Amino acid sequence: MFIDLNKNTTYALGEYKDNGAAIDAAFLYQDNNGGALLCSSDAPAIREVAYYNFQTTIDALLGASVRNTTKFKKLTGVTYADITADYVNGLTITSEVLTSVGTLKGNGVAVAKNDLVAFETADGTKGVLNITAYSATAKTLANITFDYKVQKTGSAK
């Protein structure tokens, strides 16, 4: 699953080529390793999404001319109810390198239900995702459900 975090829009594999400029993240699920949110510009990570969740190769994705670099950081010590516009606006997000989902290395974070994940898109929009659920079986479509708070013209919605 590919996600436009600014508009809360999801895209299937076949839509990636034509919507690369809008896509900020990819969700990967592997039976052995769980879920991860990945930067859509990270080719090795996208290769994993293509193979495990869509049963295809990276070749199907190469038509996207723009791939966004989104930063992710898992939050601790705060609840979703604590997330305010000021909190989101004050976030400083540095990319985390994902190392906890199998052998996958890239820009992203492993996720589980109830995790809070801060993000900053390529255009500088910041927000926080509250992961409420995800479901998938390897080699099938993966789905993630989240609530989120995102900036709207310089301040959180």
Secondary structure, DSSP 8 states (H G I E B T S, - for coil): -EEETTTTEEE-HHHHHHHTTT--EEEEEETTTEEEEEETT-HHHHHHHHHHHHS--GGGGTT-S-----EEEEE-S--GGG--HHHHHT------EEEEETTEEEEEEEE-TT-EEEEE-TT--EEEEEEEEEE--TTS--EEEEEEEEEETTEE-
